[in-house]
Amino acid sequence: MKVSIIGTGYVGLVSGVCFAELGHQVLCVDTVREKVNRINEGVSPIFEEGLEELLRKHLRSGSFRATADYSEVPGTDITFLCVGTPSHEDGSLDLKYLLKATEDLGKALAKKKGRHTVVVKSTVPPNTTRDVVRPLLLKTSGRSAEDMGLAMNPEFLKEGMAVQDFLNPDRVVIGATDDRTYGEVASLYERIEAPVLRTDLSTAEMIKMASNAFLAARISLVNELGNLCKSLGLDFREVAKGVGMDPRVGPLFLKAGCGFGGSCFPKDVKSIRAQARSLGVRTDMLDATLSVNEMQPRKVIELLEKRTEVYGSTVAVLGLAFKPGTDDIREASSLTVVAELLRKGAKVRTYDPQAMDNFRREFPQITYCASAKECLKGADSALILTEWQEFSDPSLYGSMLVVDGRGVTKTNNYEGICW
């Protein structure tokens, strides 16, 4: 099938190259020409394991390319909207990019005869596809509802494993307005062995939000229990083993640490909370989930201060990305920790194998190092904030105080956040 994708960010580009891998002809559309040119040169704007290799493979084969020209979209059969939906200050999602993309798409499709199907893959509040995208699309395209298929197909991609997750998903969720539209979207995933759940448009949107809210709440509960274990002199990792053996709980997402981050969990929890509040629905659990997570990175600083004087000391911060396998620093614990270290008068040295360029835009005044070894040289203490494998060697640290926020290593002068 000929597929067009509006947006070449994290979701759009991963979806595009993976649909090409599944045998489809893919056209990615972005309004930033410089970005389009770099993608067509085989350079990915984001770091994601295996993404650039697949991009170059399908550029060579001719099954994938990028463009800044919406006029090429009518030549495809189905279009995915994969633009960003950033947060307003109150946590609600800003739909301006989605509205602009929908309007531009509608105008392009006005020149096409015959049926076209549009699929929303951007993360949006429930009822957005039905109540916002659909009427705008029909208005700007001048089409009848019979000539326009509409679906909602949420993404469940974990950063650092996005390519693998797309090609080997736990499930595929398709919210569709009719049988024909559902069949068209489902056919794109024919080569994937995974259960497919059909729903209406709004239920598909809510499944995405509810999934992330549930996982975020689980992490915050684990971290709160981990803090208690630390106070009791217990290792929460051992507790988690026993808890995870209960099939009603399971072993996943029981890893305590210095908080969750990234582009999904914080944003989606705030979004669904904002929507609930607008409807007069209480959000006690969502409030607590966010509150625990906002405080958790500060536990690293508290542990450091119990062991040493922070003011005037040199602290090595290992790990800036919110998780390994990505260069994404959005909502990362490192942002809170580094800001707090600077506020308390510490000198900060840092290293991350992928995220330093992004972090430098936020904190140009700290020292960036070429390796973990260089970062630790001359430091008085070390904080581990991302579980990159290269930080696990105890011999790196010697007798230096190490505060480990992720359970990466164990040294002879060591504090773990929840153990």
C-alpha positions as a Markdown table, in Angstrom:
| # | Residue | x | y | z |
|---|---|---|---|---|
| 1 | Met | 0.0 | 0.0 | 0.0 |
| 2 | Lys | 1.1 | 3.6 | -0.6 |
| 3 | Val | 1.4 | 5.3 | 2.8 |
| 4 | Ser | 2.0 | 8.9 | 3.6 |
| 5 | Ile | 3.0 | 10.1 | 7.0 |
| 6 | Ile | 2.7 | 13.7 | 8.2 |
| 7 | Gly | 5.5 | 14.5 | 10.6 |
| 8 | Thr | 9.1 | 13.1 | 10.9 |
| 9 | Gly | 9.5 | 13.2 | 14.6 |
| 10 | Tyr | 10.0 | 10.2 | 16.8 |
| 11 | Val | 6.7 | 8.5 | 16.0 |
| 12 | Gly | 6.5 | 9.6 | 12.3 |
| 13 | Leu | 10.0 | 8.6 | 11.3 |
| 14 | Val | 9.9 | 5.3 | 13.2 |
| 15 | Ser | 6.5 | 4.4 | 11.7 |
| 16 | Gly | 7.6 | 5.4 | 8.2 |
| 17 | Val | 10.7 | 3.3 | 8.0 |
| 18 | Cys | 9.0 | 0.4 | 9.7 |
| 19 | Phe | 6.0 | 0.5 | 7.3 |
| 20 | Ala | 8.6 | 0.4 | 4.5 |
| 21 | Glu | 10.2 | -2.7 | 6.2 |
| 22 | Leu | 6.8 | -4.3 | 6.2 |
| 23 | Gly | 6.7 | -3.9 | 2.4 |
| 24 | His | 4.8 | -0.7 | 1.9 |
| 25 | Gln | 5.7 | 2.4 | -0.2 |
| 26 | Val | 6.2 | 5.3 | 2.2 |
| 27 | Leu | 6.3 | 9.0 | 1.8 |
| 28 | Cys | 7.1 | 11.1 | 4.9 |
| 29 | Val | 6.1 | 14.8 | 4.9 |
| 30 | Asp | 7.6 | 17.5 | 7.0 |
| 31 | Thr | 7.5 | 21.3 | 6.6 |
| 32 | Val | 11.2 | 21.8 | 7.6 |
| 33 | Arg | 13.1 | 21.4 | 4.4 |
| 34 | Glu | 16.5 | 21.0 | 6.1 |
| 35 | Lys | 15.2 | 18.1 | 8.1 |
| 36 | Val | 13.7 | 16.5 | 5.0 |
| 37 | Asn | 17.0 | 16.9 | 3.1 |
| 38 | Arg | 19.0 | 15.2 | 6.0 |
| 39 | Ile | 16.5 | 12.3 | 6.1 |
| 40 | Asn | 16.8 | 11.8 | 2.4 |
| 41 | Glu | 20.6 | 11.7 | 2.9 |
| 42 | Gly | 20.1 | 8.9 | 5.4 |
| 43 | Val | 20.7 | 11.0 | 8.5 |
| 44 | Ser | 18.1 | 10.4 | 11.3 |
| 45 | Pro | 17.3 | 13.5 | 13.4 |
| 46 | Ile | 16.9 | 11.3 | 16.5 |
| 47 | Phe | 19.0 | 8.5 | 17.9 |
| 48 | Glu | 17.1 | 5.2 | 18.1 |
| 49 | Glu | 18.6 | 1.8 | 17.9 |
| 50 | Gly | 18.4 | 0.4 | 14.4 |
| 51 | Leu | 16.5 | 3.4 | 13.0 |
| 52 | Glu | 19.2 | 4.9 | 10.8 |
| 53 | Glu | 20.2 | 1.5 | 9.3 |
| 54 | Leu | 16.6 | 0.9 | 8.3 |
| 55 | Leu | 16.3 | 4.4 | 7.0 |
| 56 | Arg | 19.3 | 4.0 | 4.7 |
| 57 | Lys | 18.1 | 0.5 | 3.6 |
| 58 | His | 14.8 | 1.8 | 2.4 |
| 59 | Leu | 16.1 | 4.9 | 0.8 |
| 60 | Arg | 18.4 | 2.7 | -1.3 |
| 61 | Ser | 15.5 | 0.4 | -2.2 |
| 62 | Gly | 13.2 | 3.3 | -3.1 |
| 63 | Ser | 10.5 | 2.3 | -0.7 |
| 64 | Phe | 10.9 | 5.3 | 1.5 |
| 65 | Arg | 11.6 | 9.0 | 1.0 |
| 66 | Ala | 10.8 | 12.3 | 2.6 |
| 67 | Thr | 9.3 | 15.5 | 1.1 |
| 68 | Ala | 8.1 | 19.0 | 2.2 |
| 69 | Asp | 5.4 | 19.0 | -0.5 |
| 70 | Tyr | 1.9 | 18.2 | 0.6 |
| 71 | Ser | 0.9 | 18.0 | -3.1 |
| 72 | Glu | 2.4 | 14.5 | -3.3 |
| 73 | Val | 0.1 | 13.1 | -0.6 |
| 74 | Pro | -3.0 | 12.6 | -2.8 |
| 75 | Gly | -0.9 | 10.0 | -4.7 |
| 76 | Thr | -1.0 | 7.8 | -1.7 |
| 77 | Asp | -3.8 | 5.5 | -0.4 |
| 78 | Ile | -3.6 | 6.3 | 3.4 |
| 79 | Thr | -2.2 | 9.1 | 5.5 |
| 80 | Phe | -1.0 | 9.0 | 9.1 |
| 81 | Leu | -1.0 | 12.1 | 11.2 |
| 82 | Cys | 2.1 | 11.8 | 13.4 |
| 83 | Val | 2.7 | 15.4 | 14.6 |
| 84 | Gly | 3.7 | 16.5 | 18.1 |
| 85 | Thr | 1.1 | 17.4 | 20.7 |
| 86 | Pro | 3.0 | 19.4 | 23.3 |
| 87 | Ser | 1.6 | 20.4 | 26.7 |
| 88 | His | 0.1 | 23.7 | 27.8 |
| 89 | Glu | 1.0 | 24.9 | 31.3 |
| 90 | Asp | -2.1 | 23.3 | 32.8 |
| 91 | Gly | -1.1 | 19.9 | 31.3 |
| 92 | Ser | -3.7 | 19.9 | 28.5 |
| 93 | Leu | -2.4 | 19.1 | 25.1 |
| 94 | Asp | -1.7 | 21.8 | 22.5 |
| 95 | Leu | -3.3 | 20.6 | 19.3 |
| 96 | Lys | -2.0 | 23.5 | 17.1 |
| 97 | Tyr | 0.3 | 21.3 | 15.1 |
| 98 | Leu | -2.3 | 18.6 | 14.6 |
| 99 | Leu | -4.8 | 21.3 | 13.5 |
| 100 | Lys | -2.4 | 22.8 | 11.0 |
| 101 | Ala | -1.4 | 19.3 | 9.6 |
| 102 | Thr | -5.1 | 18.4 | 9.3 |
| 103 | Glu | -5.9 | 21.6 | 7.5 |
| 104 | Asp | -3.0 | 21.3 | 5.1 |
| 105 | Leu | -3.8 | 17.6 | 4.5 |
| 106 | Gly | -7.5 | 18.5 | 3.8 |
| 107 | Lys | -6.5 | 21.2 | 1.3 |
| 108 | Ala | -4.2 | 18.7 | -0.5 |
| 109 | Leu | -6.9 | 16.0 | -0.6 |
| 110 | Ala | -9.4 | 18.5 | -2.1 |
| 111 | Lys | -7.6 | 18.0 | -5.4 |
| 112 | Lys | -8.0 | 14.2 | -5.3 |
| 113 | Lys | -10.9 | 12.2 | -6.6 |
| 114 | Gly | -12.0 | 9.0 | -4.9 |
| 115 | Arg | -11.5 | 7.7 | -1.5 |
| 116 | His | -8.7 | 8.5 | 1.0 |
| 117 | Thr | -8.2 | 7.2 | 4.5 |
| 118 | Val | -6.7 | 9.3 | 7.3 |
| 119 | Val | -5.3 | 7.8 | 10.5 |
| 120 | Val | -4.4 | 9.8 | 13.6 |
| 121 | Lys | -1.4 | 8.3 | 15.3 |
| 122 | Ser | -0.5 | 11.4 | 17.4 |
| 123 | Thr | -1.3 | 11.1 | 21.1 |
| 124 | Val | -4.5 | 13.1 | 21.6 |
| 125 | Pro | -7.1 | 13.4 | 24.3 |
| 126 | Pro | -10.2 | 11.1 | 23.9 |
| 127 | Asn | -12.8 | 12.5 | 21.5 |
| 128 | Thr | -10.2 | 14.5 | 19.5 |
| 129 | Thr | -10.3 | 12.4 | 16.3 |
| 130 | Arg | -14.1 | 12.4 | 16.3 |
| 131 | Asp | -14.8 | 15.9 | 17.4 |
| 132 | Val | -11.8 | 17.9 | 16.1 |
| 133 | Val | -10.0 | 16.1 | 13.3 |
| 134 | Arg | -13.0 | 14.7 | 11.5 |
| 135 | Pro | -15.0 | 18.0 | 11.0 |
| 136 | Leu | -11.9 | 20.0 | 10.1 |
| 137 | Leu | -10.8 | 17.4 | 7.6 |
| 138 | Leu | -14.2 | 17.2 | 5.9 |
| 139 | Lys | -14.4 | 21.0 | 5.8 |
| 140 | Thr | -11.0 | 21.7 | 4.3 |
| 141 | Ser | -11.1 | 18.8 | 1.8 |
| 142 | Gly | -14.7 | 19.4 | 0.7 |
| 143 | Arg | -15.3 | 15.7 | 0.8 |
| 144 | Ser | -18.2 | 13.7 | 2.0 |
| 145 | Ala | -17.8 | 11.3 | 4.9 |
| 146 | Glu | -18.3 | 8.4 | 2.5 |
| 147 | Asp | -15.1 | 9.4 | 0.6 |
| 148 | Met | -13.0 | 9.8 | 3.7 |
| 149 | Gly | -12.0 | 6.9 | 5.9 |
| 150 | Leu | -11.0 | 7.9 | 9.4 |
| 151 | Ala | -9.2 | 5.9 | 12.1 |
| 152 | Met | -7.2 | 6.2 | 15.3 |
| 153 | Asn | -4.2 | 3.9 | 15.6 |
| 154 | Pro | -2.2 | 4.8 | 18.8 |
| 155 | Glu | 1.5 | 4.1 | 19.1 |
| 156 | Phe | 3.0 | 2.1 | 22.0 |
| 157 | Leu | 6.7 | 2.6 | 21.2 |
| 158 | Lys | 9.3 | 2.6 | 24.0 |
| 159 | Glu | 12.2 | 4.9 | 23.3 |
| 160 | Gly | 15.3 | 2.9 | 22.9 |
| 161 | Met | 13.3 | 0.0 | 21.6 |
| 162 | Ala | 11.0 | 1.7 | 19.2 |
| 163 | Val | 11.9 | -0.2 | 16.0 |
| 164 | Gln | 11.6 | -3.5 | 17.8 |
| 165 | Asp | 8.3 | -2.5 | 19.4 |
| 166 | Phe | 6.8 | -1.4 | 16.1 |
| 167 | Leu | 7.8 | -4.6 | 14.3 |
| 168 | Asn | 7.0 | -6.9 | 17.3 |
| 169 | Pro | 4.2 | -5.2 | 19.2 |
| 170 | Asp | 2.2 | -6.5 | 22.1 |
| 171 | Arg | -0.9 | -5.5 | 20.4 |
| 172 | Val | -2.2 | -3.3 | 17.6 |
| 173 | Val | -5.2 | -1.0 | 18.5 |
| 174 | Ile | -7.3 | 0.3 | 15.6 |
| 175 | Gly | -10.2 | 2.7 | 16.3 |
| 176 | Ala | -12.2 | 2.9 | 13.0 |
| 177 | Thr | -15.5 | 4.4 | 11.9 |
| 178 | Asp | -16.5 | 1.6 | 9.6 |
| 179 | Asp | -15.5 | -1.9 | 8.4 |
| 180 | Arg | -13.7 | -0.8 | 5.3 |
| 181 | Thr | -11.5 | 1.7 | 7.1 |
| 182 | Tyr | -10.6 | -0.9 | 9.7 |
| 183 | Gly | -9.7 | -3.4 | 7.0 |
| 184 | Glu | -7.4 | -0.9 | 5.3 |
| 185 | Val | -5.5 | 0.0 | 8.5 |
| 186 | Ala | -5.3 | -3.7 | 9.6 |
| 187 | Ser | -3.9 | -4.7 | 6.2 |
| 188 | Leu | -0.8 | -2.6 | 6.9 |
| 189 | Tyr | 0.1 | -4.8 | 9.8 |
| 190 | Glu | -0.6 | -8.2 | 8.0 |
| 191 | Arg | 3.0 | -9.3 | 8.3 |
| 192 | Ile | 3.0 | -8.6 | 12.1 |
| 193 | Glu | 2.0 | -11.4 | 14.5 |
| 194 | Ala | 0.2 | -9.6 | 17.2 |
| 195 | Pro | -3.4 | -9.4 | 18.5 |
| 196 | Val | -5.4 | -6.6 | 16.8 |
| 197 | Leu | -8.1 | -4.9 | 18.9 |
| 198 | Arg | -10.8 | -3.0 | 17.0 |
| 199 | Thr | -12.5 | -0.2 | 18.9 |
| 200 | Asp | -14.2 | 3.1 | 18.2 |
| 201 | Leu | -12.1 | 6.3 | 17.7 |
| 202 | Ser | -12.3 | 7.6 | 21.3 |
| 203 | Thr | -11.7 | 4.3 | 23.0 |
| 204 | Ala | -8.5 | 3.9 | 21.0 |
| 205 | Glu | -7.4 | 7.3 | 22.2 |
| 206 | Met | -8.2 | 6.4 | 25.8 |
| 207 | Ile | -6.4 | 3.1 | 25.6 |
| 208 | Lys | -3.2 | 5.0 | 24.9 |
| 209 | Met | -3.7 | 7.5 | 27.7 |
| 210 | Ala | -4.8 | 4.8 | 30.2 |
| 211 | Ser | -1.9 | 2.6 | 29.4 |
| 212 | Asn | 0.7 | 5.3 | 30.1 |
| 213 | Ala | -1.2 | 6.5 | 33.2 |
| 214 | Phe | -1.2 | 3.0 | 34.6 |
| 215 | Leu | 2.5 | 2.4 | 34.0 |
| 216 | Ala | 3.4 | 5.8 | 35.4 |
| 217 | Ala | 1.4 | 5.1 | 38.5 |
| 218 | Arg | 3.0 | 1.7 | 39.0 |
| 219 | Ile | 6.5 | 3.3 | 38.8 |
| 220 | Ser | 5.6 | 6.0 | 41.3 |
| 221 | Leu | 4.2 | 3.4 | 43.7 |
| 222 | Val | 7.4 | 1.3 | 43.3 |
| 223 | Asn | 9.5 | 4.3 | 44.0 |
| 224 | Glu | 7.5 | 5.2 | 47.1 |
| 225 | Leu | 7.8 | 1.7 | 48.4 |
| 226 | Gly | 11.5 | 1.8 | 47.5 |
| 227 | Asn | 12.0 | 4.9 | 49.6 |
| 228 | Leu | 10.4 | 3.1 | 52.5 |
| 229 | Cys | 12.7 | 0.1 | 52.0 |
| 230 | Lys | 15.7 | 2.5 | 52.0 |
| 231 | Ser | 14.6 | 3.9 | 55.4 |
| 232 | Leu | 14.1 | 0.4 | 56.8 |
| 233 | Gly | 17.5 | -0.8 | 55.6 |
| 234 | Leu | 16.0 | -3.1 | 53.0 |
| 235 | Asp | 16.9 | -3.7 | 49.3 |
| 236 | Phe | 13.7 | -3.0 | 47.3 |
| 237 | Arg | 15.2 | -5.1 | 44.4 |
| 238 | Glu | 14.8 | -8.2 | 46.6 |
| 239 | Val | 11.3 | -7.1 | 47.6 |
| 240 | Ala | 10.4 | -6.7 | 43.9 |
| 241 | Lys | 11.5 | -10.2 | 43.1 |
| 242 | Gly | 9.0 | -11.6 | 45.5 |
| 243 | Val | 6.2 | -9.2 | 44.6 |
| 244 | Gly | 6.8 | -9.9 | 40.9 |
| 245 | Met | 6.3 | -13.6 | 41.3 |
| 246 | Asp | 2.6 | -13.0 | 42.0 |
| 247 | Pro | 0.9 | -13.4 | 38.5 |
| 248 | Arg | -1.6 | -10.7 | 39.4 |
| 249 | Val | 1.3 | -8.2 | 39.6 |
| 250 | Gly | 4.0 | -9.6 | 37.3 |
| 251 | Pro | 7.7 | -8.7 | 37.2 |
| 252 | Leu | 7.7 | -5.8 | 34.7 |
| 253 | Phe | 7.9 | -2.1 | 35.8 |
| 254 | Leu | 9.0 | -3.0 | 39.3 |
| 255 | Lys | 12.4 | -1.3 | 39.1 |
| 256 | Ala | 12.8 | 1.5 | 41.6 |
| 257 | Gly | 14.9 | 4.5 | 40.7 |
| 258 | Cys | 15.1 | 8.3 | 40.4 |
| 259 | Gly | 11.9 | 8.8 | 38.5 |
| 260 | Phe | 10.4 | 8.4 | 35.1 |
| 261 | Gly | 10.7 | 10.9 | 32.2 |
| 262 | Gly | 10.5 | 11.1 | 28.5 |
| 263 | Ser | 8.0 | 12.4 | 26.1 |
| 264 | Cys | 5.1 | 10.1 | 27.1 |
| 265 | Phe | 4.5 | 9.3 | 30.7 |
| 266 | Pro | 4.7 | 12.8 | 32.3 |
| 267 | Lys | 2.9 | 14.5 | 29.4 |
| 268 | Asp | 0.1 | 11.9 | 29.1 |
| 269 | Val | -0.6 | 11.7 | 32.8 |
| 270 | Lys | -0.8 | 15.5 | 32.9 |
| 271 | Ser | -3.1 | 15.5 | 29.9 |
| 272 | Ile | -5.6 | 13.0 | 31.1 |
| 273 | Arg | -5.6 | 14.7 | 34.5 |
| 274 | Ala | -6.4 | 18.1 | 32.9 |
| 275 | Gln | -9.2 | 16.5 | 30.8 |
| 276 | Ala | -10.6 | 14.8 | 33.9 |
| 277 | Arg | -10.5 | 18.1 | 35.9 |
| 278 | Ser | -12.3 | 19.9 | 33.1 |
| 279 | Leu | -15.1 | 17.4 | 33.5 |
| 280 | Gly | -15.2 | 17.6 | 37.3 |
| 281 | Val | -13.6 | 14.2 | 37.8 |
| 282 | Arg | -11.3 | 13.7 | 40.8 |
| 283 | Thr | -7.7 | 12.8 | 40.0 |
| 284 | Asp | -6.2 | 11.8 | 43.3 |
| 285 | Met | -4.2 | 8.8 | 41.9 |
| 286 | Leu | -2.9 | 10.9 | 39.0 |
| 287 | Asp | -2.0 | 13.7 | 41.3 |
| 288 | Ala | 0.0 | 11.4 | 43.5 |
| 289 | Thr | 1.7 | 9.7 | 40.6 |
| 290 | Leu | 3.1 | 13.1 | 39.4 |
| 291 | Ser | 3.9 | 14.3 | 42.9 |
| 292 | Val | 6.0 | 11.3 | 43.8 |
| 293 | Asn | 7.8 | 11.5 | 40.4 |
| 294 | Glu | 8.6 | 15.2 | 40.8 |
| 295 | Met | 10.2 | 14.6 | 44.2 |
| 296 | Gln | 12.1 | 11.3 | 43.4 |
| 297 | Pro | 15.2 | 12.8 | 41.6 |
| 298 | Arg | 15.8 | 15.0 | 44.7 |
| 299 | Lys | 16.3 | 11.8 | 46.7 |
| 300 | Val | 19.6 | 11.5 | 44.9 |
| 301 | Ile | 20.7 | 14.9 | 46.2 |
| 302 | Glu | 19.5 | 14.1 | 49.7 |
| 303 | Leu | 21.6 | 10.9 | 49.8 |
| 304 | Leu | 24.6 | 12.8 | 48.5 |
| 305 | Glu | 24.2 | 15.5 | 51.1 |
| 306 | Lys | 24.0 | 12.9 | 53.9 |
| 307 | Arg | 27.5 | 11.7 | 52.9 |
| 308 | Thr | 29.4 | 14.8 | 51.8 |
| 309 | Glu | 29.4 | 18.6 | 51.5 |
| 310 | Val | 28.0 | 19.5 | 48.1 |
| 311 | Tyr | 28.9 | 23.2 | 48.1 |
| 312 | Gly | 32.2 | 23.7 | 46.4 |
| 313 | Ser | 32.6 | 20.0 | 45.5 |
| 314 | Thr | 32.9 | 18.6 | 42.0 |
| 315 | Val | 30.2 | 16.1 | 41.1 |
| 316 | Ala | 30.3 | 13.8 | 38.2 |
| 317 | Val | 26.9 | 13.1 | 36.7 |
| 318 | Leu | 26.8 | 10.0 | 34.6 |
| 319 | Gly | 23.7 | 9.7 | 32.3 |
| 320 | Leu | 21.6 | 12.6 | 31.0 |
| 321 | Ala | 19.0 | 10.8 | 28.8 |
| 322 | Phe | 15.8 | 9.8 | 30.6 |
| 323 | Lys | 16.6 | 6.2 | 29.7 |
| 324 | Pro | 19.3 | 4.2 | 27.9 |
| 325 | Gly | 19.1 | 3.7 | 24.1 |
| 326 | Thr | 18.0 | 7.3 | 23.4 |
| 327 | Asp | 19.2 | 10.9 | 23.3 |
| 328 | Asp | 15.9 | 12.2 | 24.7 |
| 329 | Ile | 16.2 | 14.4 | 27.8 |
| 330 | Arg | 12.6 | 15.5 | 28.0 |
| 331 | Glu | 11.4 | 15.3 | 31.6 |
| 332 | Ala | 14.7 | 13.5 | 32.5 |
| 333 | Ser | 15.7 | 13.2 | 36.1 |
| 334 | Ser | 19.1 | 14.7 | 35.1 |
| 335 | Leu | 17.4 | 18.1 | 34.5 |
| 336 | Thr | 16.2 | 18.3 | 38.1 |
| 337 | Val | 19.4 | 16.9 | 39.6 |
| 338 | Val | 21.8 | 19.2 | 37.7 |
| 339 | Ala | 19.8 | 22.3 | 38.4 |
| 340 | Glu | 19.7 | 21.4 | 42.1 |
| 341 | Leu | 23.5 | 20.7 | 42.2 |
| 342 | Leu | 24.2 | 24.1 | 40.6 |
| 343 | Arg | 21.8 | 25.8 | 43.0 |
| 344 | Lys | 23.7 | 24.3 | 45.9 |
| 345 | Gly | 27.0 | 25.5 | 44.6 |
| 346 | Ala | 28.5 | 22.3 | 43.1 |
| 347 | Lys | 30.7 | 22.1 | 40.1 |
| 348 | Val | 29.2 | 19.7 | 37.6 |
| 349 | Arg | 31.0 | 17.4 | 35.1 |
| 350 | Thr | 28.9 | 15.1 | 33.0 |
| 351 | Tyr | 28.9 | 12.4 | 30.4 |
| 352 | Asp | 26.2 | 10.6 | 28.4 |
| 353 | Pro | 27.0 | 8.6 | 25.2 |
| 354 | Gln | 24.1 | 10.1 | 23.3 |
| 355 | Ala | 22.3 | 13.0 | 25.0 |
| 356 | Met | 25.0 | 15.6 | 25.6 |
| 357 | Asp | 24.2 | 17.8 | 22.6 |
| 358 | Asn | 20.6 | 18.1 | 23.7 |
| 359 | Phe | 21.6 | 18.7 | 27.4 |
| 360 | Arg | 24.1 | 21.4 | 26.4 |
| 361 | Arg | 21.2 | 23.5 | 25.1 |
| 362 | Glu | 19.7 | 23.5 | 28.6 |
| 363 | Phe | 23.0 | 23.8 | 30.7 |
| 364 | Pro | 25.8 | 25.3 | 28.6 |
| 365 | Gln | 27.7 | 26.2 | 31.7 |
| 366 | Ile | 28.7 | 22.7 | 33.0 |
| 367 | Thr | 31.6 | 20.6 | 31.8 |
| 368 | Tyr | 30.9 | 17.9 | 29.2 |
| 369 | Cys | 33.3 | 15.0 | 28.9 |
| 370 | Ala | 34.2 | 12.5 | 26.2 |
| 371 | Ser | 33.9 | 9.4 | 28.4 |
| 372 | Ala | 32.8 | 8.2 | 31.8 |
| 373 | Lys | 36.5 | 7.9 | 32.8 |
| 374 | Glu | 37.2 | 11.5 | 31.9 |
| 375 | Cys | 34.1 | 12.6 | 33.7 |
| 376 | Leu | 35.1 | 10.9 | 36.9 |
| 377 | Lys | 38.6 | 12.2 | 36.8 |
| 378 | Gly | 39.0 | 14.9 | 39.5 |
| 379 | Ala | 35.4 | 14.5 | 40.8 |
| 380 | Asp | 34.7 | 14.2 | 44.5 |
| 381 | Ser | 31.6 | 12.1 | 44.0 |
| 382 | Ala | 29.5 | 10.5 | 41.2 |
| 383 | Leu | 25.8 | 10.3 | 40.5 |
| 384 | Ile | 24.4 | 7.7 | 38.1 |
| 385 | Leu | 21.1 | 8.8 | 36.6 |
| 386 | Thr | 20.8 | 6.7 | 33.4 |
| 387 | Glu | 21.4 | 2.9 | 33.3 |
| 388 | Trp | 23.9 | 2.8 | 30.4 |
| 389 | Gln | 25.8 | -0.4 | 30.5 |
| 390 | Glu | 29.2 | 1.3 | 30.4 |
| 391 | Phe | 28.6 | 2.7 | 33.8 |
| 392 | Ser | 28.4 | -0.7 | 35.5 |
| 393 | Asp | 32.1 | -1.4 | 35.9 |
| 394 | Pro | 32.9 | -0.9 | 39.6 |
| 395 | Ser | 36.6 | -0.3 | 38.8 |
| 396 | Leu | 35.7 | 3.0 | 37.2 |
| 397 | Tyr | 35.0 | 4.6 | 40.5 |
| 398 | Gly | 37.8 | 3.5 | 42.8 |
| 399 | Ser | 37.0 | 4.8 | 46.4 |
| 400 | Met | 34.9 | 7.7 | 45.2 |
| 401 | Leu | 31.4 | 8.1 | 46.7 |
| 402 | Val | 28.8 | 6.8 | 44.2 |
| 403 | Val | 25.1 | 7.6 | 44.5 |
| 404 | Asp | 23.3 | 5.2 | 42.1 |
| 405 | Gly | 19.9 | 6.3 | 41.0 |
| 406 | Arg | 19.3 | 3.3 | 38.7 |
| 407 | Gly | 20.9 | 0.2 | 40.2 |
| 408 | Val | 23.7 | 0.1 | 37.7 |
| 409 | Thr | 26.7 | -0.9 | 39.8 |
| 410 | Lys | 27.9 | -1.6 | 43.3 |
| 411 | Thr | 31.2 | -0.1 | 44.6 |
| 412 | Asn | 33.0 | 0.0 | 48.0 |
| 413 | Asn | 31.7 | 3.5 | 48.7 |
| 414 | Tyr | 28.1 | 3.4 | 47.6 |
| 415 | Glu | 24.6 | 4.6 | 48.1 |
| 416 | Gly | 21.6 | 3.2 | 46.2 |
| 417 | Ile | 18.5 | 5.2 | 46.0 |
| 418 | Cys | 16.1 | 2.5 | 47.2 |
| 419 | Trp | 18.5 | -0.2 | 48.4 |
